[in-house]
């Protein structure tokens, strides 16, 4: 119920009192230090006016008691790395994720996805482009070999006689030596194996073919995944788990060996994207099984009956509820009964 005022002076007094413009009832107006700029909050803090005083709160991305605020380094924890799967860059009040060469940042701003370089001008390859995780490689057709620039192909007739022999055994690059022999070399990011012919992939080339993390070992790169992701059976790709944004599922998410599997509750159907659930309109098929009226609801439906009928416990069948009253009309010439 509203307050009854006997004069505008009294109304003004109560209005100022209830809105905090009088402090302690001493008749002195409360100063708004935040508006007046007389507060001593840190430049990275928010000033909030309170009765008799004010308080300082550090902005998101900063820590402190308000009068002193310092930036939170979200990238400081090496294990979490700000949630970034590749590189985390701290910036004032925030952070951002970046990806290694050959990868692009996913829509979630944290994960990194492989870039298919072969889709853009065949990767610059003269003949064949083969996409790999984090990189790509050029190959040549039969009768050609890859030149030193790793993109163009040279006809074997222009190659030295020893390197022209297919049995030279070099995995990548074959060089003629002054003494008439051959010397094998590897493309950048690879190391020449102990047999001086094969080339071993390292983490320096296309992140070792790993989507997330790569560790060089004696047997070659070993791939790993950022927390909440799982390593695919291919040993290179990282798949989402239900721990990351529910796996992208609208409703139920289940972790499997090949990734997340989404499912929907009764009354919904899984869409072609494998993640979204759409309500089923049960009334479109056989009127939902209802005798009279069917009304679709989210995840279900409801049956109802025409006036004069009631819905039975099966929630589908309608039963008549009209009491037929029969009045007998006496007719001396003809006995007949009429029901209304």
N, C-alpha and C positions, 0 to 999 in steps of 0.2 A: 504494500500500500504506500502511496506517495506521501511526502511530507507537506503539511499545510503551513504556509508562510504568511506571517502577519504583515511583513513589510519587505521591500526589496533588499534592505540592508541586512535583515536577518537571513534571507535566502542566500545572499552573496556570501555571508559568513559560513553558513553550513556547506555551501558548494565548495568554498576554498578549503574548509576543514576536511571534508570527505575526499577531496582530490589531492590531499597532501601538501597544499600550498601554505598551510600554517604548521609550524613545527612545535610540538610539545605544548600546544595551547598557550604559548607565551605571546602570541600576536605577531611574531617575527616570521616573515615569509621564508619558506625553505628555498635555498639557493640551488639552482641546477648547475653544478660544477661542470658537467659534461658539455652542456650547451654553451656555457660561458667560457669554456676552455681553461678553467682554473684548476683542473685535475692534474695529477702527476702520473697518469697511466703511461706505460711504455708505448712507443710508436706502433708496436705490433700487438697492442692490446685493445680491447673494446671497453669503453667506459659506460657504466650503467648507473643512472641516478637512483638513489634510495632516499627515504625520509631521513633528514638530518645529515646525510652524507652521500657517498657514492662508492662503487666498487669497480675494480679493474679485472678483466678476464682476458687471458691470452687468446689470440686468434687461433683457429684450427691450424695445425701444423707447427705450432709453437708451444713451448712449455715454460712454466714459471708461475710466480704468484701475482702477476699482473702489472706490477710496477717495474719488474724486470722479466723480460721474455727472451728466450733463445730458440733458434730454429731446431726442430726435431729432424735428425738425419735418418730418414726412413731406410736408407741404403746401408746403414751401419751394421745391421745384423747380416752377416755373410750367408747364414743358412736361409733366412727368409728373403733377403735381397730386395725388400720392398714389394715382393710378389712378382718381380720381373724374372723371366726365365733366362734372359741373357744379361744385359747390362742395366744397372740402375744409376741414374744421375740425380743427385740431390740438388734442389733449387730452393730458394727462400720460401718457407711455408708449404713446400710441396716436394714432389719428385716426379720424374718421368722415366719410362722404360725405352730402351733402344735395342735394336737387334744387330747381330753380326751381318757382314756382307753376305748376300745370297738369301737373306730372310727379310720378311716384312712384318711389321707390328700388326697383331690381330685386333679385331674391333674391341676386345676387352681391355686393350691398352697394356697388357702384361705378357701374353703369350706371343711367340714368334712362329710364323708360318713360312714354309719354303716358297721361294720365288722360282717360277718356271721360266728361266731365261730363254728357252728355246721358242717361246711364244712371240718374242720380240725379235724380228728379223733373223730367225733361225739361230739366235745366239751369236750371230756374226760368223757362224761356221760356213765354210764354202760348200760342204756336202751334207754331212749328217750331224745333227745336234742331239745329244742324249742328256736329258735333265737328271740331276742327282740331288740328294738332299743338301741344300746350302750351296750348290754350285751346278756346273754342267761340264760336259766335255765334248769336243768335236772328234768325229771319226771320218774315215775316208772309205770310199768304195774300193772294191777289188781292183788291184792294179795301181793304186795310189798309196802314198804314205803321208802322214801329217808332218808339215814343215815345222821349223823352230818356233814360229809365232803361234802354234797350236790352234790355228784356225783354217789356214789354207792347205790344200792338198797338192802334192807334187807327183807327177807320173813317175813310176819306178824306173823308167828308162833313163831318167836324169839323176838317179841315185847311184852312189858308188857300187861297185860290183859286189863287195862283201855284204853291204847293207841291203843290196837288192835281193840277196839270198834270203828266203823266208826263214831259213834255219838259224839266222843270227841270234835269235832268242831274246832280243831286247823287248821289254814290256812296253816301254814308251818311246824313247828316242835312240836311234842308232847313229853312231859317228864312225866315219872311216879314220883309221889311225895312220900316221906316216909309214908305219912298218907293214901296212896292208891288212891289219887286223880290224876289229870293231871294238868300240867302247860304248857302253850303254849309259844313258842319262835318264833322269826322271823329270816329269813336269813339276812346276812349283807346287809346294805343299806335300810332295812325296819324297821319300827317302829311298836310296838304292839299297836293295837287300844284300845280304852277305854273299849271295851267289853272283853279284855284280850284273844281274840281268833283270830280276823282278823289282818292282817298285812298291813300297809300303806307304799307304795313306797315313797322314798325320793330322792332328787337330788343326794345323795351320792352313789346311785346304778345305774350304767348305765346312768348317767346324767338324771335320772328320766324318762328315755324313750324318752327324747327330743333330736332332732337332733342338735339344736343349743344352745339355752339358756334355763335354768331351774330355776324356783323360787319355793321354798317350801311355801305352804300355809296351812291353817287349813284343807282344803279339799283335799290336796295332791299337787303334782307337777303341775305347770302351765308352759307350753312351750311357747317360743317366738322365733323369727327369727331375724337374722342379717339384717341390713338395705338392701334394694333392693331385699329381699326375702319375700315370703308370706307364712303364715301358712296354711298347707293343712287342708282339712276338717277332717282329722283324729286327729287333735289337737296336733300332735307330729312332723310330717315331715315338712321340709321347702322346698318349691319349688322355682325354679328359676323364675324370672320375666324378662320381656323384658329390664329392666334397667340394667341387668347384661349381658354384651357381646351380646346384642340383643337376649338374650334367647338361644344363640347358633344357631339361624336361619341364613341361607344364605341370605335371603331377608326379607320378611315381618314377623313381630312377633306380636302376640296378646296375652294379658294376659287373662287367663280363671280361673275358680274356681279350676281346677285340674292341672294347670300349663300353660306353654306357648304353643301356637299353631302356627306353622310355615306355611306359604303359599308362593306360587311362582307367579310371574307375567305371563302374557300371553306369550307363547312361551317356557315355562319351565315346568317341571314336578317334583313334590316332591318325593324324593327317600324314600326307606323303612326305613331309619333312622329317618324320620320325620323332618329333619332339612335341608338337602342338596337339592339344586335345580339343575336340569340337563337340558341342552338345548334339545329341541325337534327338531329332524330333520324332518321338514314337507315334505321334498322332497321324503321321503321314502313311503309316502302314496299318491297314485294317482298323483305322480309327483308334489305335492303341489298345484294341480289345474292349473298348467301352461300348455299352449298350446305346447310350445317347450322346453325350457331349464329351469331347476330349480336349484338354488344355495342356499344352507343352510347358514344362518348367525346366530350369537349369538342372540337367542331370537326371530328370525324371519326367513324370506327367501326372495329371489328375483327371479322374472321371467325375462327371456330374449328371444329374437327371433332369428331365423336364418337370415342370410344375405338376404336382400331384403324384409324383413317384419318389421313392426313396432308394438310396444306394445301399446295397447289401454289404455284408462283411468282406466279400471278395473284392470290394472296391471297384467293381466293373459292371456288375449286373444291377439293373433298375427294376423295381417291383412296384406295381400299382398300389396306391394308397388311398383310393377313393371308395367311400362306402356308398354303394348304390342303394338309394332309398326307393322303395316301390310303393306307390300309392294306388290303391284300388279304387277305380271309378265304378260306382254302382250304376249300372244301366239296366233298366227293367227289361229291355229287349235283348241286351248282349252283355254277358259277364266278361270283362276284360281288365287286365292289369297294365298300368303304364309306369315304366321306370324312368326316372329323371337323373 
